[in-house]
Amino acid sequence: MSMARKKQGSLFIILFILAFGGLLISGYIWEVDRIQAVYGKPGRDLGIIEKISLNSRLLLAGDYLLSPGGELRTGLFEVSEGESAGSIAERLEQNGWIRDAQSFLVFLQYSGIDRELLPGMYSLKAGDNGIQLAHELHAGKGRLVRFVILPGWRNEEIAFALEGYDLGFSQEDFIHAVKDPGPFSGIAGVSPSTKSLEGRLFPGSYYLSRQITLDEFTRDLLLAFSNALTPQMELAYRNNGLTLDQAIVLASIVEKETVLDVEAPLIASVFFNRLAAGMRLESDPTVQYAVGYDNTAGSWWKNPLSYEDLRFNSVYNTYIVAGLPPTAICNPGEVSLQAVAKPAITNYYYFRAACDGSGKHEFSYTYEEHLSKGCP
């Protein structure tokens, strides 16, 4: 073969390789453009080899990423502090939010957000696909804030705790809503005779959207109360001679008097015995509720009460007014609500704090016995 032919053959091969390579490059560029049109631009920290690998894997993952998960539902999903992207992807698949964990993880790595998912509780929506979920967990969109109500808080304490949450309503709006049960009639046993929602705003942890409305917030608290209030408890209240409103009022007093949960049924029994005997309840927390905020202590529950406080003129002061107060004095937890449903059977009419600082109480049948148990 002549030298000229060899050169021509080599040139042809080179041209063929260049042409074929050009086609590959053009095809790859077209695929890259198509991938970026669907999935956005790749993360800045990815190397060329990583980009090529992830691009290829994304082409195979499209069916899994671009369609909703297998279970179309709305619910809560928590991302733990320090949790890996792989763990998050696995749990999303297990709970039916996405179709394939590996495909989801490929997109996270491609986008460069696999280490930037924000911890917290999220409200995920039915119908979101893997791409949408990834962006929600990255941007924190849909992330909820945790709000806690402690047993025994009065409504003003709940309102104070709302400060700084930047929700869709004010503390003043909340206080006003609590005093107007009408719009919530039929929820949590609210009836035309219900004077206040105090007592029905159930203690616990709530995960709230920052866009939540006052109506939605209040309903969430009332529905939590409804879930805790069983038909058996309501029947027990009636058998104990109480309406639901009266049972809530009594439970609120038991809540504020109780330190140790185990004593709640005993404390409830004392108040039942006093009511049956026509005695005044003489409960300090009802006076504290009547007196209101104590500027000196910086608390809604003034302690200790003075002799003048015990003579405070109020329908809530059970030292001077017989029977139950007109409304609850706080929002009781499940322990106190159960104690009023199932009080202990005792002959006690008195109780006072034990002198050892344990939180226990000393219970007595007679006033003389009660006095004898006073602290030295």
C-alpha positions as CSV (number, residue, x, y, z in Angstrom):
1,M,0.0,0.0,0.0
2,S,1.4,3.4,-1.0
3,M,2.2,6.0,1.6
4,A,-0.5,8.3,0.1
5,R,-3.2,5.7,0.6
6,K,-2.1,5.1,4.1
7,K,-2.4,8.8,4.8
8,Q,-5.8,9.0,3.3
9,G,-6.9,6.0,5.3
10,S,-5.6,7.5,8.5
11,L,-7.3,10.8,7.7
12,F,-10.6,9.1,7.1
13,I,-10.4,7.3,10.4
14,I,-9.6,10.6,12.2
15,L,-12.4,12.3,10.5
16,F,-14.8,9.5,11.3
17,I,-13.7,9.5,15.0
18,L,-14.1,13.3,15.1
19,A,-17.5,13.1,13.5
20,F,-18.6,10.3,15.7
21,G,-17.3,12.1,18.8
22,G,-19.0,15.2,17.7
23,L,-22.3,13.4,17.5
24,L,-21.7,11.9,21.0
25,I,-20.9,15.3,22.4
26,S,-23.9,16.9,20.6
27,G,-26.1,14.1,21.9
28,Y,-24.7,14.5,25.4
29,I,-25.2,18.3,25.3
30,W,-28.8,17.7,24.2
31,E,-29.3,15.3,27.1
32,V,-27.7,17.7,29.5
33,D,-30.0,20.5,28.4
34,R,-33.0,18.2,28.7
35,I,-32.0,17.1,32.2
36,Q,-31.4,20.7,33.3
37,A,-34.8,21.8,31.9
38,V,-36.5,19.1,34.1
39,Y,-34.3,18.9,37.2
40,G,-32.5,22.3,37.2
41,K,-28.8,23.0,37.2
42,P,-26.4,20.6,38.9
43,G,-24.7,21.4,42.2
44,R,-21.6,23.7,41.8
45,D,-19.3,21.3,43.7
46,L,-19.8,18.4,41.4
47,G,-16.9,17.2,39.3
48,I,-17.2,16.4,35.6
49,I,-17.2,12.7,36.2
50,E,-19.8,13.0,38.9
51,K,-22.0,15.1,36.6
52,I,-21.8,12.6,33.8
53,S,-22.6,9.7,36.1
54,L,-25.5,11.5,37.8
55,N,-26.9,12.7,34.5
56,S,-27.0,9.2,33.2
57,R,-28.7,7.9,36.4
58,L,-31.3,10.7,36.3
59,L,-32.3,9.7,32.8
60,L,-33.3,6.3,34.3
61,A,-34.9,7.8,37.4
62,G,-37.5,10.1,35.7
63,D,-40.5,7.8,36.1
64,Y,-39.8,7.6,39.8
65,L,-39.1,11.2,40.5
66,L,-41.7,12.9,38.4
67,S,-44.7,11.1,39.7
68,P,-46.3,11.2,43.2
69,G,-45.5,8.5,45.8
70,G,-47.5,5.3,45.9
71,E,-49.8,6.6,48.8
72,L,-51.6,9.8,48.0
73,R,-52.0,11.3,51.5
74,T,-51.3,14.3,53.6
75,G,-49.4,13.9,56.9
76,L,-46.4,14.7,59.1
77,F,-42.8,13.7,58.4
78,E,-39.9,14.6,60.7
79,V,-36.3,15.1,59.6
80,S,-34.0,14.5,62.5
81,E,-31.0,16.7,63.4
82,G,-28.0,15.3,61.6
83,E,-30.0,12.6,59.7
84,S,-28.3,11.5,56.4
85,A,-30.0,12.0,53.0
86,G,-30.0,8.3,52.5
87,S,-31.9,7.7,55.7
88,I,-34.4,10.4,54.8
89,A,-34.9,8.9,51.4
90,E,-35.4,5.4,52.8
91,R,-38.1,6.6,55.3
92,L,-39.8,8.6,52.6
93,E,-40.1,5.5,50.5
94,Q,-41.2,3.3,53.4
95,N,-44.0,5.8,54.3
96,G,-45.2,6.0,50.7
97,W,-44.2,9.6,50.0
98,I,-41.8,8.7,47.1
99,R,-41.6,5.7,44.8
100,D,-37.9,5.0,44.9
101,A,-35.3,6.0,47.6
102,Q,-32.3,5.6,45.3
103,S,-33.7,7.8,42.6
104,F,-34.6,10.5,45.1
105,L,-31.1,10.3,46.5
106,V,-29.6,10.7,43.0
107,F,-31.6,13.9,42.5
108,L,-30.4,15.2,45.9
109,Q,-26.8,14.5,45.0
110,Y,-27.2,16.0,41.5
111,S,-28.7,19.2,42.9
112,G,-26.1,19.4,45.6
113,I,-28.7,19.6,48.4
114,D,-28.1,16.1,49.9
115,R,-26.3,17.8,52.9
116,E,-28.6,20.8,53.1
117,L,-32.0,19.2,54.1
118,L,-33.4,21.2,57.0
119,P,-34.3,19.2,60.2
120,G,-37.8,19.7,61.6
121,M,-41.4,18.5,61.3
122,Y,-43.0,18.9,57.9
123,S,-46.6,18.7,56.7
124,L,-46.3,16.9,53.3
125,K,-49.1,17.1,50.8
126,A,-50.7,14.4,48.8
127,G,-49.7,14.6,45.1
128,D,-46.2,16.0,45.5
129,N,-43.6,14.2,43.5
130,G,-40.0,13.5,44.5
131,I,-38.6,16.8,43.0
132,Q,-41.2,18.9,44.9
133,L,-40.5,17.0,48.2
134,A,-36.8,17.5,47.8
135,H,-37.2,21.2,47.4
136,E,-39.6,21.4,50.3
137,L,-37.1,19.7,52.6
138,H,-34.3,21.9,51.3
139,A,-36.0,25.3,51.5
140,G,-37.9,24.4,54.7
141,K,-41.2,25.1,53.0
142,G,-44.0,23.4,54.9
143,R,-41.8,23.1,58.0
144,L,-43.9,23.3,61.1
145,V,-43.1,25.0,64.4
146,R,-43.5,23.0,67.7
147,F,-45.8,24.7,70.2
148,V,-46.2,23.2,73.7
149,I,-49.1,23.8,76.2
150,L,-48.4,22.6,79.7
151,P,-51.1,21.1,81.9
152,G,-52.5,23.7,84.2
153,W,-51.8,26.7,82.0
154,R,-54.5,29.3,82.0
155,N,-55.4,31.0,78.7
156,E,-53.3,34.0,79.3
157,E,-50.3,31.7,79.7
158,I,-51.0,30.1,76.4
159,A,-51.3,33.6,74.8
160,F,-48.0,34.6,76.3
161,A,-46.3,31.5,75.0
162,L,-47.5,32.4,71.5
163,E,-45.3,35.5,71.5
164,G,-42.4,35.2,69.1
165,Y,-44.0,32.4,66.9
166,D,-45.2,35.0,64.3
167,L,-48.3,33.0,63.6
168,G,-51.3,34.4,61.6
169,F,-53.0,35.9,64.6
170,S,-52.3,38.0,67.7
171,Q,-52.3,37.1,71.4
172,E,-55.2,39.5,71.9
173,D,-57.2,37.8,69.1
174,F,-56.7,34.4,70.9
175,I,-57.8,35.7,74.3
176,H,-60.9,37.2,72.6
177,A,-61.7,33.9,70.8
178,V,-61.5,31.9,74.1
179,K,-64.1,34.1,75.7
180,D,-66.5,33.6,72.7
181,P,-67.3,29.8,72.5
182,G,-70.2,30.3,70.1
183,P,-68.3,29.7,66.8
184,F,-67.1,26.4,68.1
185,S,-70.4,25.0,69.2
186,G,-70.5,21.2,68.9
187,I,-66.7,20.8,69.1
188,A,-65.3,19.3,72.3
189,G,-68.8,19.4,73.9
190,V,-69.1,23.2,73.6
191,S,-72.8,24.1,74.0
192,P,-74.8,27.3,74.4
193,S,-74.3,27.0,78.1
194,T,-70.5,27.0,77.8
195,K,-69.2,30.3,79.0
196,S,-65.5,30.0,78.0
197,L,-63.2,27.7,76.1
198,E,-60.9,27.7,79.1
199,G,-60.5,24.1,80.2
200,R,-60.9,22.6,76.7
201,L,-57.6,23.9,75.2
202,F,-55.9,20.6,75.6
203,P,-52.3,20.5,76.9
204,G,-49.7,18.8,74.7
205,S,-47.3,19.3,71.7
206,Y,-48.7,20.8,68.5
207,Y,-46.9,21.2,65.2
208,L,-48.2,24.4,63.5
209,S,-47.8,26.0,60.2
210,R,-46.8,29.7,60.5
211,Q,-49.8,30.4,58.2
212,I,-52.3,28.8,60.6
213,T,-55.4,30.9,61.3
214,L,-56.8,31.6,64.7
215,D,-59.8,29.4,63.9
216,E,-57.6,26.5,62.8
217,F,-55.4,26.8,65.9
218,T,-58.3,26.9,68.3
219,R,-60.0,24.0,66.6
220,D,-56.8,21.9,66.8
221,L,-56.7,22.4,70.6
222,L,-60.4,21.6,70.9
223,L,-60.1,18.5,68.7
224,A,-57.2,17.3,70.9
225,F,-59.5,17.6,73.9
226,S,-62.3,15.7,72.1
227,N,-59.8,12.9,71.3
228,A,-58.8,12.6,75.0
229,L,-62.5,12.7,76.2
230,T,-63.9,9.2,75.9
231,P,-67.6,8.2,76.0
232,Q,-66.8,6.3,79.2
233,M,-65.4,9.5,80.8
234,E,-68.5,11.5,79.8
235,L,-70.8,8.7,81.2
236,A,-68.7,8.7,84.5
237,Y,-69.2,12.5,84.8
238,R,-72.9,12.1,84.5
239,N,-73.0,9.3,87.0
240,N,-71.0,11.5,89.4
241,G,-73.7,14.2,89.1
242,L,-71.8,16.6,86.8
243,T,-72.4,18.1,83.5
244,L,-69.4,18.1,81.1
245,D,-68.9,21.8,81.8
246,Q,-68.9,21.2,85.6
247,A,-66.6,18.2,85.2
248,I,-64.1,20.4,83.3
249,V,-64.3,23.1,86.0
250,L,-63.6,20.6,88.8
251,A,-60.8,18.9,86.8
252,S,-59.1,22.4,86.4
253,I,-59.1,22.8,90.2
254,V,-57.7,19.3,90.7
255,E,-55.0,20.1,88.1
256,K,-53.8,23.1,90.0
257,E,-53.9,21.3,93.4
258,T,-52.1,18.2,92.3
259,V,-48.3,17.9,92.3
260,L,-48.0,14.1,92.0
261,D,-50.3,12.4,89.4
262,V,-51.0,9.5,91.7
263,E,-52.7,11.8,94.2
264,A,-55.2,13.3,91.7
265,P,-58.0,10.8,92.4
266,L,-57.6,11.4,96.2
267,I,-57.7,15.2,95.7
268,A,-60.8,14.8,93.5
269,S,-62.4,12.7,96.2
270,V,-62.0,15.6,98.7
271,F,-63.8,18.0,96.5
272,F,-66.6,15.6,95.7
273,N,-67.0,15.0,99.5
274,R,-67.2,18.7,100.1
275,L,-69.7,19.3,97.4
276,A,-71.9,16.5,98.7
277,A,-71.7,17.9,102.2
278,G,-72.5,21.4,101.1
279,M,-69.1,22.7,102.2
280,R,-67.2,25.4,100.3
281,L,-64.3,24.0,98.2
282,E,-61.8,26.5,99.7
283,S,-59.2,25.9,97.0
284,D,-56.3,28.3,96.8
285,P,-55.9,28.1,93.0
286,T,-59.4,29.5,92.5
287,V,-58.3,32.6,94.5
288,Q,-55.1,32.8,92.5
289,Y,-57.2,32.7,89.3
290,A,-59.4,35.5,90.7
291,V,-56.5,37.7,91.8
292,G,-54.8,37.4,88.5
293,Y,-51.3,38.4,87.5
294,D,-48.9,39.1,90.3
295,N,-46.4,41.7,89.2
296,T,-44.1,41.0,92.1
297,A,-43.7,37.3,91.3
298,G,-44.2,37.8,87.6
299,S,-46.7,35.0,87.6
300,W,-50.4,34.4,87.0
301,W,-50.5,32.2,90.2
302,K,-49.6,34.4,93.2
303,N,-48.0,32.4,95.9
304,P,-48.2,32.6,98.9
305,L,-51.7,34.1,99.2
306,S,-52.3,36.7,101.9
307,Y,-55.2,36.7,104.3
308,E,-56.7,39.7,102.3
309,D,-56.4,37.6,99.1
310,L,-58.6,34.9,100.6
311,R,-61.2,37.6,101.1
312,F,-60.9,38.8,97.5
313,N,-64.4,39.5,96.2
314,S,-64.9,37.2,93.2
315,V,-67.3,34.5,92.0
316,Y,-64.1,32.4,91.5
317,N,-63.1,32.7,95.2
318,T,-64.3,29.4,96.7
319,Y,-63.4,30.5,100.2
320,I,-66.4,32.8,100.1
321,V,-68.6,31.4,97.4
322,A,-70.1,27.9,97.6
323,G,-70.1,25.4,94.7
324,L,-68.0,25.4,91.6
325,P,-66.7,28.5,89.9
326,P,-68.5,29.6,86.7
327,T,-65.7,28.4,84.4
328,A,-62.5,26.4,84.5
329,I,-59.5,28.1,86.1
330,C,-57.0,26.5,83.8
331,N,-56.6,23.8,81.1
332,P,-56.4,20.4,82.8
333,G,-54.5,17.5,81.4
334,E,-55.8,13.9,81.0
335,V,-54.8,12.8,84.5
336,S,-57.1,15.4,86.1
337,L,-59.9,14.8,83.7
338,Q,-59.7,11.0,84.5
339,A,-59.5,11.7,88.3
340,V,-62.9,13.5,88.1
341,A,-64.3,10.6,86.2
342,K,-62.9,8.1,88.6
343,P,-62.2,9.7,92.0
344,A,-61.0,7.7,94.9
345,I,-63.6,6.6,97.4
346,T,-62.5,8.2,100.7
347,N,-64.0,10.0,103.7
348,Y,-61.5,12.8,103.4
349,Y,-62.6,16.4,103.6
350,Y,-59.2,18.1,103.9
351,F,-55.7,18.0,102.5
352,R,-52.5,20.0,102.8
353,A,-49.0,19.9,101.5
354,A,-46.7,17.5,103.4
355,C,-43.9,19.2,105.2
356,D,-41.0,17.3,103.6
357,G,-41.1,19.2,100.3
358,S,-41.9,16.0,98.3
359,G,-45.0,17.4,96.7
360,K,-47.1,14.8,98.6
361,H,-50.2,15.8,100.5
362,E,-51.6,14.8,103.9
363,F,-55.3,13.9,103.8
364,S,-57.6,14.2,106.8
365,Y,-61.2,13.4,107.8
366,T,-61.7,16.1,110.4
367,Y,-60.6,19.7,110.7
368,E,-58.8,19.0,113.9
369,E,-56.8,16.2,112.3
370,H,-56.0,18.6,109.4
371,L,-54.7,21.2,111.8
372,S,-52.5,18.7,113.6
373,K,-50.7,17.9,110.4
374,G,-49.5,21.5,110.0
375,C,-45.8,22.1,109.5
376,P,-43.8,23.2,112.5
